Amino acid sequence: MTELDDDREGFEPEALDEDEAGDPAAAFDALRRSVEGMAADLTREMTTIRKGVETAFEEFDRQGPPQDYKPELAQLVQQLGVVAERLHGVEQSPILRQGAQHYAAALERAGEGLVKAAVQKLERQASDLERISGVLASHNKSAFHRKDQDFRMWMVGLVGLFVGIFLTLLLPRFLPFSADSRVAGLVMGQDRVSAGRTMIEAADPKRSQDIVTAGWVYETNRTALDKCIADMFQSKKEQRCPVVLPVVESNARR
């Protein structure tokens, strides 16, 4: 058993040098030579074993009654069968049957296929990138147009607002009849009298108070004042009119 194991270790192929490892054809030739050498060594070992067995039988015959070596011989035959099976498997290896050129061509085709697949993938990615760039450019252009339209709309609105304010302030004075007062009342949300009073009060509060007081005095003495005014126009002379002012609380005349 030990000698057979030592013999198997001798069948291992020698390591390839660096020059042969770089050349596929040289590497396959070296592998073929190694396998052929291993087969020759195995044949020699089997011949030696057979001669040893024959010598052992002769020695057994000389020494007298033979001992029972059937178990050892059976084990030896079994191991020889295993070795023969492995050798047959090595002989049937596709590497030795097809040769180095076949595998070199296969490697070349595989390399070309990988390069072609990589190029196609890069082309697809470039096409996708171009399509995405076009979509983004279209979205940016649309967003720019929308932003420009919004800006123009706001500008038109502001211009319209200022033009409306300008026309509201200046145009009524050029309108015929009493349209200006109507526009003022409409803008202030009041009738024309109330709007005028509000504007006078805002422009001159003291004069507005005088107007209110005069109106209150006239309202409380309308009959007497109307008679005095009529007499003044008729006689063309100064008239003294009796005026009665009722007692009221402060600002009640408003």
ABEGO torsion letter per residue (X at the ends): XAAAAAAAAAABBBBBBAAAAABAAAAAAAAAAAAAAAAAAAAAAAAAAAAAAAAAAAAAAAAEBBBBAAAAAAAAAAAAAAAAAAAAAAAABAAAAAEAAAAAAAAAAAAAAAAAAAAAAAAAAAAAAAAAAAAAAAAAAAAAAAAAAAAAAAAAAAAAAAAAAAAAAAAAAABBEAAAAAAAAAAAGBBAAAAAAAAAAAABAAAAAAAAAAAAAAAAAAAAAAAAAAAAAAAGBBBBBBBBBBBBBBGAAX
